[in-house]
């Protein structure tokens, strides 16, 4: 940011020094790179997130997933519809509550999740190419700690 004469304002340096600004900027870049890779699978990053959530919990209702992921239930329904069309998830009526639909991963869903992990690893390698192995390890550890401190379930 600069004023009319092109001199940098003090706020610009302060902004660029913040964790939030740097994580946001890098997060957008990382998301774009990951999205480009999973697009070849017919997926978006949110699909990958839902697949990962289903893998972490063997089966879950659409409402439970929406609560856990912090999104509106209609988004889970839409993503599940798309993943079901790809053969990646199944909807099954809960035998204990017939009003509730439970989502489970299929073998195709597990295959797609593995391909998403490969895409994420490739994006990681590209993004962290300028770091040493020790720096990548430390960065990953610190980012996981930061995420765990910010989420109710520590994930």
Secondary structure as GFF3:
##gff-version 3
##sequence-region A 1 155
A	DSSP	alpha_helix	10	16	.	.	.	ID=ss1
A	DSSP	alpha_helix	19	39	.	.	.	ID=ss2
A	DSSP	alpha_helix	45	56	.	.	.	ID=ss3
A	DSSP	beta_strand	59	61	.	.	.	ID=ss4
A	DSSP	alpha_helix	62	69	.	.	.	ID=ss5
A	DSSP	alpha_helix	73	85	.	.	.	ID=ss6
A	DSSP	beta_strand	89	94	.	.	.	ID=ss7
A	DSSP	beta_strand	97	105	.	.	.	ID=ss8
A	DSSP	alpha_helix	107	127	.	.	.	ID=ss9
A	DSSP	alpha_helix	133	150	.	.	.	ID=ss10
###
